[in-house]
Amino acid sequence: MMNRSILIGRLTKDPELRYTPSGVAVTQFTLAVDRPFTNGQGQREADFINIVTWRKLAETCANYLRKGRLTAVEGRIQVRNYENNEGRRVYVTEIVADNVRFLESANTQRDDQHNQDIGMPVEPSRKPMNQDPFSDDSKPIDISDDDLPF
């Protein structure tokens, strides 16, 4: 028997980190996954899939994932049920993830805004990756003989 699911989508909101009474970290978030076809109006629809992570992976997801980030999730489908306050049986289907991949770098403006909101210093932005690394080659490079490998 096999129960494996691999999803790629975007987070609908920031992950929610909680701890069980015994101190185990658990994070929940929802992944919006596009369907491979369009509806009658030519629009692409999406499924919103609940994801649960545990322990160290839960803390990592809570620290680094944010709303809108493209993310890959690998795990197993789990169906659980409980009785709500009205006495009705409620079924919940979710993915219990054991592997989460961050598929794009964080949006600099979004992260800068988030850091300012929580009072953290903002790092200066890095140079774009497509910038010519030899654009400053008119300046001399100060290297001592001790730094050379030969």
N, C-alpha and C positions, 0 to 999 in steps of 0.2 A: 504494500500500500504506500501511497505517496500523497503528501499534502504540502505543496510548495507553491508559492506565489511570488512573482516578480512584477513590480509596478514602477512606473516612472510618471511623475506628476509634480504639481506645485502645491505647496502648503497653503491652506486657506486662512490660517492664522498662526500666530506664534505657538510653539508647543507649551503644554501645561505640565510642569514638573511637580510631583507630589511624592510623599514618602509614606510607606505602609507603617502601621504601628511598630513593626519590628525593625524599621529603619531602611527598608529596601526602596531604592528610587524607582519610580515609574513615571513615564512621560506619555501623554496622549496628544495626537494631532490628527488632522484630516488632510488627506492628499486628494487633490482634484486631478483626475486622470481622464484625458480626452478620449472619446469614443472614436473608432476608426472610420466613421461615416458621418454624413450630415443629415439633418432632419428635413422635412418637407419644405422649409423656408430657406434651405441652404446653409443653415447655421450648424456649427459643430457643438454637440452636447458633451457633457462630462459626467462622470460618476464621482461621488464624494465618498472616499473610503477611509474608515477609521483605522488608525495605526496605533499600536501600543508597543513601547520599548521598556526594557527592564534594566536595572542595575547601572553599570558604567555607561552602557550605550544610551540609557535614558538621560543621564547627566550630560553626555556629549551632545545629544540632540537638543536638549534644552539650552545649552550654552551657544551652539553654533547655527542652529536652524532658525529661520525667520519666515514670516509670511511672504509668499511669492517665490521662495527659492525652489529651483528645480532640483528634485531629489529622487533617487532610486531606492526602493525598499524591497528587501527580500525576507520572506518569512513564511509562516503557516497561517491558514485561515482557521479561525476559532469562532464557534458559535456558543454563546453562553446565554443563560436566561435567569430572570429573577421575578419576584412578585412585587409590583409597585404598590403605592399607598392605597389605590382603589381596588386592590385584590386581583388585578389582571396580570397574567403572565406576559412578560416583555422579553423578546429575543433580540440579542445584539450580535451582529456579525462584524468581526474585525480581523485585522492582520496583526499577529504577534511577530514583530520584526526581530531578526537576529543579525541583520546586516543592513546598514543604511549608508548610502554614498551621497556626498554633496556634489552635484553635477555642474555647478557653476560657482564662480567666486562671488563673494558678497558684494552687493551694490554699495559702492563707496559712500554715496550720499545718504542712503538709508542707514548704513552702519554709523556714519558720523552723526546723523540726527539722533539715532538711538543712544549712542554714547553720551551726547550732550544732554539728552533727557534724563539719564541716570547719573549725571555728574562725573563722567569719566573723561580724561583728557583724550583729545582726538589726535591720532597720528597724522603726520603730514602725508598727503597723497603720494603714491608712488608714480614713477614715470610710466607712460603707456608701454605695453610690451612691443609695439611695432616701431618704436623710436629707434633710430640708427645708433648702435652702441659705439660707433667710431666717429660720431659727430664732434666730439671734443678732441680729436687727435692732433690738433695744433698746439695743445698744451703739453708741456713735458711731464713725464711720469717720474715720481721720486721713488726709486727702488734701490735698496742697498744691495751689495753683493751677497750678504748673508741670506737675503730672501730668495735668491735664485737657486733652483734645484740642481744646477749643474756646475 
